C-alpha cells in the first residue's frame, strides 16, 4: 500500500469512531451492539496505527 492508502484508511477509521461515538450520545445503540462495535472499531484503529508505524519506519 502507498501513503495515500494509509491516510485514507486512517481517515476512515477516524470517521467510523466519530460516528460510533455520536450514536452512543444519541442513545441509538443497545449495550450489546455498543460492545461489539467498540471492539471492532478499536481493532481496526490499532491495525491502521500499526500499518502507519511500519510505513513510517520504511
N, C-alpha and C positions, 0 to 999 in steps of 0.2 A: 504494500500500500504506500501511496505517496503522502506528502504532508497535507494536501488538501483533504484527502480521505480521512486522515486522523482528526483534523479540525472539524470536519463535518460530523464524524462520529461523536466527538466531544460535545459539539453544539446540540446534537440530537439528544444525547444523554441528559444534558442540562435542561433542555425543553421538557423532556419526559419527567424529570424530577420536579420542575416547577408546576407542571400540570397535576402531578400526583399530590403535591403539597396543597394546591388550590382545591382539589377535590376533597381533601380531608377538612380544610377550613369550611367548605360549603356543606360538609357532612353528607356527601354523596356516596360514601363508601361504607360498607359494613366492616366490622373488625377483621373477619377472616380475609376479606379482599384487601384490606389495608396491609396486613402482614405479608400476604403473598406478593402484592405489588411492590412493597417496600424492598423485600429481599431480591426481587427480580431487578429492580432499578439499581440497587446498590451493587449487585453483581455486575451489571452492565457498566456502571460507572467505574468500578475497580478495574475491569478488563480494559476499558478505554484509557484509564490513567497508566496502567502498565504498558500498554502499547505506545503511548506518548513518551513515556520514560525510555523505552527501548529505542524509539525513533530518535530521541534527543541524544542518546549515548552514541549512536552511529554517526 
